[in-house]
Amino acid sequence: GERWGSIVNDPNITNDISAQERADYELRKAMVYQSETSYSMAFNPLLKANSLVKFTNEHLKFVEETFLVQSINSPINYSGTMNASIVNLKDLPFTF
C-alpha cells in the first residue's frame, strides 16, 4: 500500500525537478531513520559519528558488513562501554 508523509511547504521548491529532489531527500531521511539500530560496544575514543565501520558477527551472519555511525553516546561514569546508533549501508538506497 501507499504511505503518505506530512506535506512539505518550502518556498525553495519552484518546479517539478526541485520537488522530486526534495521528495527523494525526505525518502532517504525516512529510510535511514527506519533502518537505524543501536549497538553497545567497548569504549573506543577513536570512533566518531558520520564514519564508516565494518562488523563481523557470525550469529547475525555479518561478514565485513559496512555500517554508517549516526551517533555515539557514552555514560558520564566510566563503565568501559558506549552505545552507537548505526545504519547498515545495504539498507540505504544509495552507495558510498
N, C-alpha and C positions, 0 to 999 in steps of 0.2 A: 504494500500500500504506500500511499504518499504521506509524507510528513511535511508540515509547514512550520517554519520558524517565525520569529517575530518580524514585523515589517521594518525595514531599514530606511529611514529618512536621512539622506545625505545630500547636501547641496552640490557635492563634487560629482555626483552621478548625473551626467548630462546627455548620455547616449546609450545605445544598446551594448556597445563594447565595454564601456566602464561599468555598466550594470552587471554584465556577465563576469567581469573580473572581480567585482565585489562579491557576487554570489559564489564564485569559486573560492575566494578567500574565506568567506563565512563557513562554507562546507569543510574546508581543510581545518579550520579552527575547531569546528564541532567534532570532527573525526579525531583530532589529537586529544581533545578532552575526553571523548568516549573510550579511547584505547589506552589511556594513561593508567599506570599501576604503581603501587608503592612497593619499595623493596628495602628491607632492613639489611644493613651490612656493617662490617667492621669500619671504624673511623678511618677515613682517608683524606687528609688535608689537601691532597693534590687534585681531587675530583672537583669539578666546577660545573655549574649549570650551563646549559647550551653546549655541552661537549658530548662526543660520541664515545660509548664504551662497548666492549664485547663481553658477552656472558656465555659460559658453557655450563649447562645443567642437564645431567643425564635424565633426571626424573621428569623434567619438563620437555625433554628432547630438544634442547637448545645446544647447538654446536657452533660456537663463534658467532652467535646472533648479535647484530648491532642494534644498540638502543640509544636514543637521544635522552639525555638527562634534562628534565624540565626544571626541577628544583631540588634543593637539598635542605634538610632540617637536622640539626644536631641539638641534643639536650644541653642545657646550661651545665648540669653536673657532668662529670666525666664518666660516662658509662662504657666507653670504648666502642659505641655503635652510633650509626646515623641512619636516617631514612632518606631515600631519594625517590622522587616521582620520575618514572621513566616511561618511554614510549618505544615499542618495537618498530623499527623502520619499515618492516614488512607490512605493518598495519596502516601506513600512510600512503596517500595517493600520489606521492611524488618521490623522487630519488635524490640522494646527496652525492 
